[in-house]
Amino acid sequence: MNEFSEWKISKTPFYIANAALLLIAVIVVEKAAHPISFMEMVAVIACVALGALFGCLPFILEYRATSKILEVNAVTSVSEQLLNLKTYSSQIAVATDQWALVQDATKGSAEKTAAAAREIADRMAKEVSAFNEFQAKMNDSEKAALRLETEKLRRTEGEWLQVVVRILDHIYSLHNAAVRSGQPEVAEQIGQFQTACRDAARRVGLTPFAAEPAEKFDAQKHRVHGVENPPADGIIAELLAPGLTFQGRLIRPALVRLRAAAE
């Protein structure tokens, strides 16, 4: 089977690129005149986003390469089993030829023929039993290896998923701050940047979703901030954090605030 360690992607260049972009962002902030201009703010945001992308990219590429290796190993294992089956078929054919020779040699000796037949049958039964045991051991070892690799892939997937979710949350907070700052141009630029980042996340199956104000509260998709038992007929007043689904599976409900009775 292919060694998974030979397919590992070197993460050092990506980490260097990440550190370089973050350093550029820090230098821009330190060297810029205060208050920071719009273009300088966009440059800093772009550097931070690209740095985060370089940090996540090797894990995504390694996950895809490992998936391909598992497929290749499965096909190789089947081919090896077919070769073993051909070997045992040849052995059975040799045993059949031996049986024919025994029949010719005995020439009517029933007892010798029966004894030879029993011996050949016992030998064939032992070979078949040995083959079944060997195949069962191979299946068990392959299942254990696949289970181990699947667990590794799931852990890796969970790690990079947490990284992407945190990045999206920070971008959402940044967009909210831009909207509340009263600068429409800045809010529009950061909104476009947030849309581009969410489109990139959708390519790996991570999809954010929002809850609109005046929408009816749904306990399956929404979670009320600071309320353990929210009313089933509540109305959403404000979205605090978007919900997330990964490959069609809900991983985090949207965090909302409900309208008060006076509202």
TORVO-770334 format. One line per field, with one value per residue (C-alpha): residue number from 1; residue in three letters; chain; z, y, x. Coordinates in Angstrom, 3 decimals. Layout:
resi: [NUM ...]
resn: [ala ...]
chain: [A ...]
up: [Z ...]
north: [Y ...]
east: [X ...]
This chain:
resi: [1 2 3 4 5 6 7 8 9 10 11 12 13 14 15 16 17 18 19 20 21 22 23 24 25 26 27 28 29 30 31 32 33 34 35 36 37 38 39 40 41 42 43 44 45 46 47 48 49 50 51 52 53 54 55 56 57 58 59 60 61 62 63 64 65 66 67 68 69 70 71 72 73 74 75 76 77 78 79 80 81 82 83 84 85 86 87 88 89 90 91 92 93 94 95 96 97 98 99 100 101 102 103 104 105 106 107 108 109 110 111 112 113 114 115 116 117 118 119 120 121 122 123 124 125 126 127 128 129 130 131 132 133 134 135 136 137 138 139 140 141 142 143 144 145 146 147 148 149 150 151 152 153 154 155 156 157 158 159 160 161 162 163 164 165 166 167 168 169 170 171 172 173 174 175 176 177 178 179 180 181 182 183 184 185 186 187 188 189 190 191 192 193 194 195 196 197 198 199 200 201 202 203 204 205 206 207 208 209 210 211 212 213 214 215 216 217 218 219 220 221 222 223 224 225 226 227 228 229 230 231 232 233 234 235 236 237 238 239 240 241 242 243 244 245 246 247 248 249 250 251 252 253 254 255 256 257 258 259 260 261 262 263]
resn: [met asn glu phe ser glu trp lys ile ser lys thr pro phe tyr ile ala asn ala ala leu leu leu ile ala val ile val val glu lys ala ala his pro ile ser phe met glu met val ala val ile ala cys val ala leu gly ala leu phe gly cys leu pro phe ile leu glu tyr arg ala thr ser lys ile leu glu val asn ala val thr ser val ser glu gln leu leu asn leu lys thr tyr ser ser gln ile ala val ala thr asp gln trp ala leu val gln asp ala thr lys gly ser ala glu lys thr ala ala ala ala arg glu ile ala asp arg met ala lys glu val ser ala phe asn glu phe gln ala lys met asn asp ser glu lys ala ala leu arg leu glu thr glu lys leu arg arg thr glu gly glu trp leu gln val val val arg ile leu asp his ile tyr ser leu his asn ala ala val arg ser gly gln pro glu val ala glu gln ile gly gln phe gln thr ala cys arg asp ala ala arg arg val gly leu thr pro phe ala ala glu pro ala glu lys phe asp ala gln lys his arg val his gly val glu asn pro pro ala asp gly ile ile ala glu leu leu ala pro gly leu thr phe gln gly arg leu ile arg pro ala leu val arg leu arg ala ala ala glu]
chain: [A A A A A A A A A A A A A A A A A A A A A A A A A A A A A A A A A A A A A A A A A A A A A A A A A A A A A A A A A A A A A A A A A A A A A A A A A A A A A A A A A A A A A A A A A A A A A A A A A A A A A A A A A A A A A A A A A A A A A A A A A A A A A A A A A A A A A A A A A A A A A A A A A A A A A A A A A A A A A A A A A A A A A A A A A A A A A A A A A A A A A A A A A A A A A A A A A A A A A A A A A A A A A A A A A A A A A A A A A A A A A A A A A A A A A A A A A A A A A A A A A A A A A A A A A A A A A A A A A A A A A A A]
up: [0.000 -0.615 2.389 3.501 4.874 1.332 0.273 3.065 1.806 3.187 5.135 5.680 2.481 3.333 6.900 5.576 3.153 5.968 8.268 5.461 4.657 8.328 8.663 5.656 7.251 10.508 8.635 6.686 9.914 11.643 8.704 7.719 8.788 11.365 10.841 8.355 4.814 3.029 0.633 3.475 5.374 2.299 1.863 5.507 5.238 1.975 3.510 6.565 4.400 2.028 5.002 6.446 3.057 2.847 6.349 5.396 1.881 2.757 4.940 2.160 -0.429 1.941 2.603 -1.121 -1.772 1.093 -0.277 -3.642 -1.909 -0.109 -3.425 -5.050 -2.072 -2.218 -5.922 -5.261 -2.433 -4.701 -7.373 -4.837 -3.699 -7.307 -7.764 -4.632 -5.935 -9.183 -7.188 -5.214 -8.401 -9.844 -6.723 -7.028 -10.679 -9.671 -7.031 -9.674 -11.926 -9.030 -8.458 -12.100 -11.751 -8.625 -10.456 -13.261 -10.791 -8.648 -11.554 -9.640 -6.175 -4.346 -0.943 -2.253 -4.436 -1.548 0.736 -1.896 -2.480 1.241 1.465 -1.460 -0.102 3.308 1.678 -0.385 2.698 4.593 1.713 1.435 5.198 5.129 2.237 4.112 7.237 5.195 3.445 6.753 8.259 5.222 5.430 9.146 8.657 5.754 7.697 10.652 8.392 6.635 9.970 11.274 8.157 8.206 11.801 10.828 7.919 10.164 12.706 9.950 8.479 11.882 12.389 9.088 9.426 12.762 11.184 8.299 10.666 12.855 9.802 8.591 12.069 12.212 8.750 9.773 12.866 10.728 8.323 11.186 12.547 9.108 8.786 12.204 11.445 9.156 6.137 3.297 0.975 3.546 4.458 0.791 0.157 3.214 2.298 -1.119 0.546 2.914 -0.039 -1.846 1.251 1.717 -1.951 -1.448 1.664 -0.248 -2.590 0.248 1.443 4.204 3.752 6.069 6.420 8.084 9.932 8.717 11.133 11.535 10.644 12.835 15.352 14.441 17.222 14.624 12.898 15.481 18.978 21.204 22.958 26.736 26.739 27.646 26.850 24.107 23.119 20.107 18.518 18.971 16.256 15.419 16.066 15.233 13.881 16.146 14.294 11.116 11.212 9.325 7.439 6.194 3.205 4.002 7.725 10.336 12.464 14.143 14.423 13.823 16.994 17.237 19.575 19.837 20.016 23.466 24.235 24.102 20.639]
north: [0.000 3.586 5.282 8.258 9.992 10.218 12.303 14.876 18.449 20.663 23.398 25.556 27.678 28.364 29.358 31.632 33.258 33.654 35.264 37.528 38.800 39.429 41.265 43.422 44.253 45.245 47.409 49.141 49.924 51.245 53.326 54.752 58.171 58.169 58.045 55.226 55.897 53.705 52.161 51.331 49.696 47.606 46.602 45.454 43.451 41.846 40.846 39.280 37.399 36.081 35.039 33.086 31.468 30.382 28.932 26.797 25.805 23.038 21.229 21.310 20.033 17.336 16.220 15.851 13.999 11.581 10.828 9.908 7.659 5.773 5.125 3.886 1.626 0.078 -0.773 -2.186 -4.377 -5.859 -6.609 -8.410 -10.547 -11.483 -12.575 -14.723 -16.262 -17.215 -18.880 -21.013 -21.881 -23.208 -25.283 -26.741 -27.560 -29.379 -31.332 -32.343 -33.612 -35.579 -37.114 -38.221 -39.835 -41.653 -43.031 -44.321 -45.863 -47.690 -49.247 -50.607 -50.678 -49.140 -48.862 -47.153 -44.849 -43.902 -43.274 -41.130 -39.228 -38.559 -37.373 -34.994 -33.753 -33.101 -31.265 -29.166 -28.429 -27.312 -25.101 -23.548 -23.007 -21.436 -19.209 -18.099 -17.312 -15.383 -13.403 -12.661 -11.375 -9.173 -7.757 -7.027 -5.293 -3.238 -2.224 -1.165 0.868 2.527 3.274 4.891 7.012 8.021 9.216 11.216 12.799 13.693 15.324 17.270 18.295 19.496 21.575 23.444 23.827 25.591 27.888 28.861 29.397 31.734 33.696 34.097 35.224 37.870 39.127 39.318 41.336 43.617 44.178 45.012 47.506 49.128 49.388 51.038 53.436 55.461 55.213 53.615 53.229 51.333 49.176 48.366 47.393 45.162 43.674 42.703 41.224 39.211 37.899 36.796 34.970 33.195 32.135 30.626 28.778 27.349 25.574 23.259 22.804 25.453 27.671 30.567 31.493 34.482 35.145 38.169 40.603 39.966 36.302 33.718 31.975 28.363 26.313 24.013 26.840 29.626 30.060 32.965 34.780 34.565 32.715 29.021 28.450 30.898 31.108 29.019 31.932 34.504 36.991 37.719 41.284 41.142 38.705 38.482 35.771 33.813 30.074 27.556 24.317 21.974 19.777 20.120 19.354 22.036 22.659 25.920 27.649 31.368 33.462 35.923 38.299 38.121 41.018 41.954 41.918 45.743 45.783]
east: [0.000 1.131 2.737 0.643 3.754 5.173 2.147 2.396 2.532 5.275 3.497 6.611 6.231 2.579 3.454 6.229 3.786 1.248 3.825 5.097 1.591 0.817 4.158 3.279 -0.076 1.641 4.181 1.397 -0.470 2.672 3.891 0.474 -0.628 -3.407 -6.286 -5.656 -6.875 -9.391 -6.844 -4.470 -7.337 -8.227 -4.551 -4.328 -7.560 -6.393 -3.040 -4.730 -7.245 -4.564 -2.451 -5.372 -5.939 -2.299 -2.623 -5.650 -4.547 -2.010 -4.573 -7.159 -4.650 -3.416 -6.999 -7.700 -4.408 -5.085 -8.558 -7.026 -4.470 -7.235 -8.981 -5.742 -4.979 -8.447 -8.009 -4.522 -5.853 -8.537 -5.934 -3.728 -6.659 -7.405 -3.782 -4.003 -7.223 -5.483 -2.694 -5.127 -6.995 -3.745 -3.209 -6.699 -6.010 -2.789 -4.723 -7.274 -4.482 -3.072 -6.490 -6.594 -3.152 -4.275 -7.283 -5.051 -2.622 -5.164 -7.093 -10.010 -8.524 -11.492 -9.858 -6.699 -8.749 -11.035 -8.056 -6.352 -9.592 -9.999 -6.416 -6.836 -10.166 -8.600 -5.713 -8.075 -10.168 -7.051 -5.959 -9.410 -9.511 -6.056 -7.114 -10.243 -8.227 -5.669 -8.386 -10.140 -6.868 -6.264 -9.784 -9.393 -6.030 -7.344 -10.443 -8.299 -5.993 -8.919 -10.599 -7.401 -6.943 -10.609 -10.236 -7.137 -8.995 -11.926 -9.615 -7.868 -11.222 -12.412 -9.255 -9.376 -13.158 -12.687 -10.098 -12.405 -15.363 -13.307 -12.164 -15.756 -16.880 -14.148 -15.053 -18.735 -17.800 -15.647 -18.550 -20.926 -18.428 -18.113 -21.908 -22.194 -19.333 -21.593 -19.254 -21.245 -18.254 -16.226 -19.224 -19.840 -16.209 -16.050 -19.447 -18.072 -15.016 -17.267 -19.302 -16.134 -14.875 -18.227 -18.237 -14.777 -15.993 -18.972 -16.567 -15.545 -19.145 -19.250 -22.328 -23.320 -26.991 -28.656 -31.895 -33.823 -35.490 -39.245 -38.660 -40.390 -38.152 -37.238 -35.622 -34.003 -32.094 -31.912 -30.508 -31.495 -28.675 -28.956 -32.314 -32.529 -36.210 -37.261 -40.944 -41.916 -43.835 -41.069 -40.107 -36.472 -35.374 -31.648 -29.033 -25.991 -24.036 -24.843 -25.511 -23.356 -23.961 -21.237 -22.102 -25.807 -25.372 -26.122 -23.025 -24.070 -27.482 -27.816 -27.477 -30.379 -32.152 -35.950 -38.327 -39.513 -43.227 -43.346 -41.768]
